[in-house]
Amino acid sequence: MAAEVADVLDAQREEERGRAIRALLRHPLLTPEMPDFRLVRKHQGWLTDWFAREAGWPLHADTAVARLRKVPSRHVDGTRAAQTRGKLAFSRRRYVLTCLALAALERADSQVTLGWLAERMLAFAGDPDLLAAGMVFTLGTREERTDLATVAGLLIGVGVLNKVAGDEAAYVSGSGDALYDVNRRVLSVLLVTRRGPSMVRFTDLDERLSAITEELVPNTDDGRHRLIRHTLTRRLLDDPVVYYRELTEAERGYLERQRGPLLKRLTDATDLVAEVRSEGIALLDPTREATDLGMPEEGTDGHATLLLAEHLANHLRMYPGTAVETDQAKSEMERLAAQHRTLWRKNASVPELTAAAIHRLESLGLIRIQADTIVPLPALARFGFADPVIIGKKDA
């Protein structure tokens, strides 16, 4: 009986740890009001060791916040823009406004209004470097105030701001304001860099990103192998699919030798499922707890994306290695919209559905955009359909 109880407790502990890992992968910043914060605190010691050992990601957790300092393995993916509830991806302007808002909040009292935040940001917006980069902010138009309200929504979502009263829509229309509490504990752990941005003298964006995330690695075989292992683990945990052709020769060699043990450690701890193909590897999430962008999805957008994926997958099977014109994808979406008009929402716009579907497929590593063409990638084949073939059928 004692052994059975111990087995049950061990299984429960492993399940809780897996949930905590998946929660941190999807939400690297958790506060006590968010789901799974308690699990992260309960297994904090084990989680800290696991993330440091497997991915080289430090984990900070206290009574006010849990922060996984996820550093990406590469900076070339431009498909993961921040989003708010409206699902509109952040533009460059909104990112700049976010940085200005955070700079203002560093000097703010415990409570602020959206109007006060706007005034402080306008003072920063006169910086000559911003003006030279073409970033001009007056917040005099409704569009600019909407951008600011969207930034406030993002900061509320991550826990930097807690709304006390008012409404952002009232500020946008000029009829009111919004009042927030500032959570300084969350604000203090928001930035994840190896070096402070103010310590970097490069002006080129790629060089600056590399500099603030650069890791110091011992010039030994063990140090180099550890960096390769961490890089591969980060990509497997963070990217939808890892294609062998995108890896360096050293990374491919390491994966060829250590693929089995590496995947076993990751899948045992996370409950993700490894799908290994000749072109690459994907860690699938049956629980969808670690996934911020899934497929298939319900609703008109999800259905449209799945049908376009099937069309592109059929093209990949019939004409491997060739691209599809973006206009041809739009024409296919028009055909699909006409075919399914009774099932899709009435206000669905074909251009918007096409753009959203292409963005989702690119974000999931299923296609690559080249100029005005779409290149279907190997992982897209799992969404294609063909006539069944019976292998080994004997004559009756």
C-alpha positions, 0 to 999 in steps of 0.5 A: 500500500505504501508503495502504491501511495508513493507511486501516485504521489510521484506521478502527481509531482511529475504531472505538476512539474510538466504543467509548470514548465508548459505554463512558463513556456507560454507565459514567461512572466506570471503573477499570483493572479495568473493560473499555475503561479502556485505550481511554479512556486511549489516546484521552484527549486526543481524548475530553476535547475531544469531550465538552467541545465537544459536551456540555460534560462534563469528562473526568478520567482518570489511571492510577487512574480515568477519570471523565466528569462527566455533568451531566443536562440536567434533574432531573425524571426519577425512573425512573433509580434506582441498582440493584445486581445484584439489580435492585431500585431504590434507595429514598430510604432507601438513597440517604441511607445511601449519602451517609452511607457516603461521608461516613464513608469520607472519614474512614476508614483504608485498610481498613474493615469493614462493621460499622465503617461501620455504627457511623460511619453511626449517629453521623451518623444522629442529625443533627437535619435527618435526624430532621426529614425522617423518616430514622431509622436504627438498623440494628437490623432485618434490613431495615435491615442489608440496606439497608446491605449493598446500599449496600456492593454499590453502592460495590463496583460503582463501585470505591469499595470493594474486598472483601478478606474476609468477606461482606455476607450474614454481616453481615446475619444477624449471624454475621460481617462484611466487610473492604474496601480503600478506593479514595480515588482513586475516592472523590475523583472520585465527586461531580459538581457545579458547586458544593459542596452545603455552599455551597448554602443552599436547602432545597427539593430542586429548588432545591438540585439546580439550584444545585449543577449550575448553569452560568455562561453568558456573556450573549451569543448565542454563550454561549446557543447553546452552552448550548442545543447542550450541553443537546440533546446531553446529552438525545440521548446520555443519554435514550432519546428526545427529544420535541419537545413537551418542548423549549423554544421556543429548543431547538426552533428551534435543533434545526430549524436545526441538526438535520442537522449536530448528528446527523451529529457525534454519530452519526459519533463514537458509531456510534449510529443516529439515528431521526428521527420527526415527534414526536422523535428517538432515538439507537439503539444497535445495539451495546448497549454504551452502553445500561444498559436495553434492549428487547427483553430475553431471559427472562420479564421481557423477553418480558412487557414486549415483549408489554405494549408491543405491547398498549399500542402497539395501543391508541395506534394505535386510540385516540391520546391516550387513557390506559389504566387500570393495572388494565387493564394488570394484567388483560392481564398476567394473560391473557399469563401464562396464555397463556405459562405453559409458557414463563415461569419458574414463580415469575413473579408477575403483579404483579411482572411488571406493575410491572417492565414498566411501570417499564421502559417508563416509563424508556425514554420509551415511556409516561408515568404519570399517577395510576392511568393509563398514557399510551402515548407516540409512540415506543411505536408501533415495538413495535406490529404491524398487518396489512401494507399493500401500497402501489402494487399494480397489478391483475394 
